[in-house]
Amino acid sequence: MIEQLRYYLAGQASSWPVYLLEQLVLGLCSWVPTVLGIGLRGLAYRLIMKLNGMPAIEAGVRIAHANGVKLGKGVYLDQGVYLHALPAGIVIGDSTFIMHHTMLHVFNFRNLPQAGITIGKNCFIGEFNVIRGQGGVRIGNGVYTGPMVQIVAVNHVYQDPNRPIREQGITARGIVIEDDVWIGAGATVVDGVTIGQGSIIGAGAVVTGDIPPYSIAVGTPAKPIKDRRQMGNNHHEAEVFFGALEQFRG
């Protein structure tokens, strides 16, 4: 029983005193509705998180290891968002929106030095996204994702068929998504991938390898089919192509 309590505590906060403070503040403030609640949380959460300016945090946002969370100016956290910062941290840049029921989950119980999630400025992370940061996830500025995107910087080792997968460990190389990237609805980005600046990832794509800058990549596995820089002088082609991509918008 004691060991179970220790495991639970490790998943929620860095110590018992920190746990009690965080749960007190969250318990008193997390449920309060409307603008009153947003204002209350913008003030009270300074006791347990690093806040720059006044973020807008809706009711029902769940936070574990709150002292590992840093929010920039104008950040918006929609209802049902879940931040688990154990303990490497989550950093969200100025004017970034995290939409409802999205999960940012570090849960670095293996103490990996590269773990953590960093999201830049002016990003829009769509509904029901999952971002797992055990290997480290770095998202640049101006990145947009559609609904139900998964960005998962961890993978299981499974080569030995005579051992349970859960006993074979993990790999966690990290994911980098550079500035001005648009990831379509339902896409998956796996561990060890870099998506270059200005790229577009089509809806439902599975990104298993690096994507060069300014690529338009689709499919499973995702492959570049266009270079955006080569479309600039052909306005008709660009209009037709991006019209077809409208379905990917979050």
C-alpha positions as CSV (number, residue, x, y, z in Angstrom):
1,M,0.0,0.0,0.0
2,I,2.8,2.4,0.9
3,E,4.6,1.6,-2.3
4,Q,1.5,2.3,-4.3
5,L,1.0,5.6,-2.6
6,R,4.7,6.6,-3.4
7,Y,4.1,5.7,-7.0
8,Y,0.9,7.7,-7.1
9,L,2.6,10.7,-5.5
10,A,5.6,10.5,-7.9
11,G,3.1,10.7,-10.8
12,Q,1.3,13.8,-9.4
13,A,3.9,16.1,-7.8
14,S,7.6,16.4,-6.8
15,S,6.9,16.0,-3.0
16,W,4.1,15.7,-0.5
17,P,4.1,19.5,0.4
18,V,4.1,20.4,-3.3
19,Y,1.3,17.9,-3.9
20,L,-0.8,19.3,-1.1
21,L,-0.4,22.9,-2.3
22,E,-1.1,22.1,-5.9
23,Q,-4.2,20.0,-5.0
24,L,-5.5,22.7,-2.7
25,V,-5.2,25.4,-5.4
26,L,-6.5,23.2,-8.2
27,G,-9.4,21.9,-6.0
28,L,-10.5,25.4,-5.1
29,C,-10.1,27.0,-8.5
30,S,-10.2,24.5,-11.4
31,W,-14.0,24.1,-11.4
32,V,-15.1,27.7,-11.3
33,P,-17.0,28.6,-14.5
34,T,-17.1,31.6,-16.8
35,V,-14.8,34.6,-17.0
36,L,-14.7,34.7,-13.2
37,G,-13.0,31.4,-13.1
38,I,-10.6,32.3,-15.8
39,G,-9.5,35.4,-13.9
40,L,-9.3,33.5,-10.6
41,R,-7.1,30.8,-12.1
42,G,-4.9,33.4,-13.8
43,L,-4.1,34.8,-10.4
44,A,-4.2,31.7,-8.1
45,Y,-2.2,29.4,-10.4
46,R,0.8,31.6,-9.9
47,L,1.3,29.8,-6.6
48,I,1.9,26.5,-8.4
49,M,2.9,27.3,-12.0
50,K,5.2,29.7,-13.9
51,L,2.9,32.2,-15.6
52,N,4.0,35.1,-17.8
53,G,1.1,37.5,-18.1
54,M,-2.5,36.3,-17.8
55,P,-3.3,33.0,-19.5
56,A,-6.9,32.0,-20.1
57,I,-7.4,28.6,-18.5
58,E,-10.9,27.2,-18.8
59,A,-12.7,25.1,-16.1
60,G,-11.8,21.4,-16.1
61,V,-8.2,21.7,-17.1
62,R,-6.3,18.9,-15.4
63,I,-2.6,19.5,-14.4
64,A,-0.1,17.1,-12.7
65,H,3.4,18.3,-11.7
66,A,2.1,21.9,-12.1
67,N,5.4,23.3,-10.9
68,G,7.0,22.0,-14.1
69,V,4.5,24.0,-16.3
70,K,5.4,27.4,-17.8
71,L,2.8,29.4,-19.8
72,G,3.6,32.5,-21.9
73,K,1.5,35.6,-22.4
74,G,-2.0,35.1,-23.9
75,V,-1.9,31.2,-23.7
76,Y,-5.4,29.6,-23.9
77,L,-6.1,26.2,-22.4
78,D,-9.5,24.9,-23.4
79,Q,-11.8,22.6,-21.3
80,G,-10.6,19.1,-20.8
81,V,-6.9,19.8,-21.6
82,Y,-4.5,17.6,-19.6
83,L,-1.0,18.7,-18.8
84,H,1.3,16.1,-17.1
85,A,4.8,17.7,-16.7
86,L,6.6,15.0,-14.7
87,P,9.2,16.4,-14.0
88,A,11.0,17.6,-17.1
89,G,8.5,20.2,-17.9
90,I,6.0,21.7,-20.4
91,V,6.6,25.1,-21.9
92,I,3.9,26.8,-24.0
93,G,4.8,30.1,-25.8
94,D,3.0,33.3,-26.1
95,S,-0.5,33.4,-27.8
96,T,-0.7,29.7,-28.3
97,F,-4.0,27.9,-28.1
98,I,-4.4,24.4,-26.8
99,M,-7.9,23.1,-27.7
100,H,-10.3,20.9,-25.8
101,H,-9.4,17.4,-24.6
102,T,-5.8,17.7,-25.8
103,M,-3.2,15.9,-23.7
104,L,0.4,17.0,-23.3
105,H,2.0,14.1,-21.4
106,V,5.7,14.0,-20.4
107,F,5.5,11.4,-17.5
108,N,9.2,11.0,-17.4
109,F,9.4,8.2,-14.9
110,R,12.5,6.8,-16.5
111,N,14.4,10.1,-15.9
112,L,15.4,10.6,-19.5
113,P,17.5,13.7,-19.8
114,Q,15.9,14.9,-23.1
115,A,12.3,14.6,-21.9
116,G,9.9,17.5,-22.1
117,I,7.5,19.4,-24.3
118,T,8.1,22.8,-25.7
119,I,5.6,24.6,-27.9
120,G,6.5,28.0,-29.5
121,K,4.5,31.2,-30.0
122,N,1.3,31.7,-32.0
123,C,0.6,28.0,-32.3
124,F,-2.8,26.3,-32.5
125,I,-3.0,22.7,-31.2
126,G,-6.3,21.2,-32.3
127,E,-8.9,19.2,-30.5
128,F,-8.1,15.7,-29.0
129,N,-4.4,15.9,-29.9
130,V,-1.9,13.7,-28.0
131,I,1.6,14.9,-27.5
132,R,3.9,12.5,-25.5
133,G,7.3,13.9,-24.6
134,Q,9.4,11.2,-23.1
135,G,12.0,11.6,-25.8
136,G,11.5,15.4,-26.0
137,V,9.1,17.2,-28.3
138,R,10.1,20.7,-29.7
139,I,7.5,22.5,-31.6
140,G,8.4,25.8,-33.2
141,N,6.4,29.0,-33.8
142,G,3.2,29.3,-35.8
143,V,2.5,25.6,-35.9
144,Y,-1.1,24.5,-36.5
145,T,-2.5,21.0,-36.0
146,G,-5.9,19.6,-36.9
147,P,-8.0,17.5,-34.6
148,M,-6.8,14.1,-33.3
149,V,-3.2,14.5,-34.3
150,Q,-0.7,12.3,-32.4
151,I,2.9,13.4,-31.8
152,V,4.6,10.5,-29.9
153,A,8.3,10.8,-28.9
154,V,8.6,7.3,-27.5
155,N,8.5,3.7,-28.9
156,H,8.6,0.2,-27.4
157,V,11.4,-2.3,-28.0
158,Y,9.9,-5.6,-29.1
159,Q,12.6,-7.6,-30.9
160,D,12.6,-10.5,-28.4
161,P,9.5,-12.6,-29.0
162,N,10.2,-14.6,-25.8
163,R,9.9,-11.7,-23.5
164,P,6.8,-9.5,-22.8
165,I,7.0,-6.2,-24.7
166,R,6.6,-4.2,-21.4
167,E,9.9,-5.7,-20.1
168,Q,12.0,-4.8,-23.2
169,G,12.3,-1.1,-22.6
170,I,11.7,1.8,-24.9
171,T,13.5,4.1,-27.3
172,A,13.0,7.9,-27.1
173,R,14.9,9.9,-29.6
174,G,12.7,13.0,-29.7
175,I,10.6,14.9,-32.3
176,V,11.3,18.3,-33.8
177,I,8.6,20.3,-35.6
178,E,10.0,23.5,-37.0
179,D,8.3,26.9,-37.5
180,D,5.2,27.4,-39.7
181,V,4.2,23.7,-40.1
182,W,0.6,22.6,-40.6
183,I,-0.3,19.1,-39.6
184,G,-3.7,17.8,-40.9
185,A,-6.4,16.0,-39.0
186,G,-5.6,12.5,-37.7
187,A,-2.0,12.5,-38.7
188,T,0.6,10.7,-36.6
189,V,4.2,11.8,-36.0
190,V,6.4,9.0,-34.6
191,D,9.6,9.2,-32.5
192,G,12.9,10.3,-34.1
193,V,11.3,12.6,-36.8
194,T,12.1,16.2,-37.8
195,I,9.5,18.1,-39.9
196,G,11.1,20.9,-41.7
197,Q,10.0,24.6,-41.6
198,G,7.0,25.5,-43.7
199,S,5.9,22.0,-44.4
200,I,2.3,20.6,-44.6
201,I,1.4,17.1,-43.5
202,G,-1.8,15.8,-45.0
203,A,-4.7,14.4,-43.0
204,G,-4.2,10.8,-41.9
205,A,-0.6,10.7,-42.8
206,V,1.9,8.7,-40.7
207,V,5.3,10.5,-40.5
208,T,8.0,7.9,-39.9
209,G,11.0,9.8,-41.4
210,D,12.3,13.4,-41.7
211,I,10.3,15.8,-43.9
212,P,12.4,18.4,-45.8
213,P,11.5,22.1,-45.3
214,Y,8.5,23.5,-47.3
215,S,7.3,20.0,-48.3
216,I,3.8,18.9,-48.8
217,A,3.8,15.3,-47.5
218,V,0.9,12.8,-47.6
219,G,0.4,9.0,-47.2
220,T,1.4,6.1,-45.0
221,P,4.3,6.4,-44.6
222,A,4.3,10.2,-45.4
223,K,6.2,11.1,-48.5
224,P,6.8,14.6,-50.0
225,I,4.8,15.2,-53.2
226,K,5.4,18.9,-53.7
227,D,7.8,21.7,-52.7
228,R,5.8,24.8,-51.7
229,R,8.5,27.1,-53.0
230,Q,7.9,25.7,-56.5
231,M,4.2,26.6,-56.5
232,G,4.7,30.3,-55.8
233,N,4.5,31.5,-59.5
234,N,1.7,29.2,-60.5
235,H,-1.3,30.7,-58.8
236,H,-3.9,28.5,-60.4
237,E,-2.1,25.3,-59.4
238,A,-1.7,26.6,-55.9
239,E,-5.4,27.5,-55.6
240,V,-6.5,24.1,-56.9
241,F,-4.0,22.2,-54.7
242,F,-4.6,24.1,-51.5
243,G,-8.4,23.9,-52.1
244,A,-8.1,20.1,-52.0
245,L,-6.2,20.4,-48.7
246,E,-8.9,22.5,-47.0
247,Q,-10.3,19.3,-45.6
248,F,-7.2,19.0,-43.4
249,R,-7.7,22.3,-41.6
250,G,-8.3,21.9,-37.9
